[in-house]
């Protein structure tokens, strides 16, 4: 209705328009929330049976303990010199395999050299005479030190 001067007053808006705008804003925020939550990286604790990959330091410490255990069993008379050398060889080969993925526990000395694993090849070369000679040659103490050096110096 016009007033006395012939002007019309402002037209009132329906309540539906602000409600529709607010609803769209809520839907937009809900969509962003869904996208953020659904694309988040899963925490490892939520995956059944998940074990964190070992760190090089934890692998190193574990194999140093294996070497010490082999020597303790040898010193206690539970292993012969040959058996100690064989277990030390397996320990360093398994150590390198675990860190690199190379199947070193099945490789010959020549294959280790070709695979460019010089530290492992040198240690295995020291183990060979005692592992394969008719009478066990060499003391496992020297072999254990060679095995420790492979584990400690591996990068």
N, C-alpha and C positions, 0 to 999 in steps of 0.2 A: 504494500500500500504506500502510495506516495504521501510525503508529509506536506506541510503547508507551502513549502518552497518548490514542490514538484520533484523532489528527489526520492529515490527508493532507498530503503535501508539495506544493509548487507544481507545477502541470502544466507541462511543458516545451512551448515553442512550436516549431512547425516552422520550419526555416530558410527556407522559401519565403515567409513573410510579410515579413520584413525585406528580402528580395531583391525582392519585388514592390513594396514601398514605395520602395526605392531606384530601381528601374527607372522607376516613375511620376515620381519626382522628376527623373530624367535626361530623360525624355520632355518634361516640363513645361519644363525649362530649354532643351532643344533647340527646342521650339516658340517660346518667347520669342526666342531667337536668330534663328530663321528669320524671324519677323515683323519684328524690328528690321532685319535685313539686307535683306529683300526689299522693304521700304517706304521705304528710304533714298532720298533724292534722288540722281539720277545726277549724277556729276561731268561737266562739259562735255567733259573730255578723252576720255571714253569714247564720245562720240557722234561717229561718223564725219562729217567735213565740217562740224562745228559751228564757227561763228565767233562770238565774243562780240559782243554789240551794241555799237556805238560809243558812247563817252561824249560828251557835248556838248563837252567840251574838245578831244577828239581830232578831232571834226568841225570845230570852229572852227579849229584849227590847220591842218587839211588845206585848208580853203577860203581861209584867209589865204595859204597857199602857192600856191594856184591863182591868186589875185588878183595876187600878186607875179610869178608866171610869165607871166601875160598882159601885165603891164606890161614885163617884161623882153623879151618877144617884140616888143612895140610899139617899145620903145626901140632894139631891134636892127634895126628896119625890116622885120620879118617879118609884121607886121599893120598894116593901115590903121587910121585912127581909128575908122571905122565898125565894122570887125571887132573891135577892142578893146572898144568899147562893147557890142557884141553878146555877146562872150564874158564880159564882166563881168556883164551882165544875167543870162546863163545861170548864172553861178557863184552869184550871190546867190539866184536863184530855186531852184537845186538845193540850196543850203545850207538854206533855209527848208523846202523839201520834205523833205529828209532828217530834219530835226528834228521837223517837225510832221506829216508824212504828207499835207499838203495839196498837190494837184497844181499848184503855183504856176508851173511852167515852161510851162503851157498857158493861163494866165490873162492877160486883158488888164488894163490899168491900172485900169479901172473895176471889174473883178471882184476885183482885189487890194484895192481900197478897201472893197468890200462884204464881203470876207472878213475885215475888221478886222485887216489886216496893215499898219499905217501905216508902219512903218520901211521895209519892203520897197517899199511903194507910192511913198514919197518917193524912194527910190533909183532905182526903175524910171522914175519921172517925169523924173529927171535924165538917164537914159540915152536916153529916147525921141527928143529932137531929133537927136542924133548918129546914132542907129540908122536913122531914117527920113527925114531931110532929104536933099535931092539932093546938095549938097556937105556933107561931114561937118562938123558943128558941134560946137564944144566940144573941150576937150583931155581925153584919157583919164585924165590924172592926177587931175583933179577927180572923175571918175567912179570911179576906183579908190579914192579916199579915201572916197567915199560908200559904196562896196561894203564897204570895211574897217569902217566904222562900223556897218553893218547886222550884220556878223558879230561884231564885238566887243561890241556892246550887246545882242545877242539874249539873252533869258533863258529 
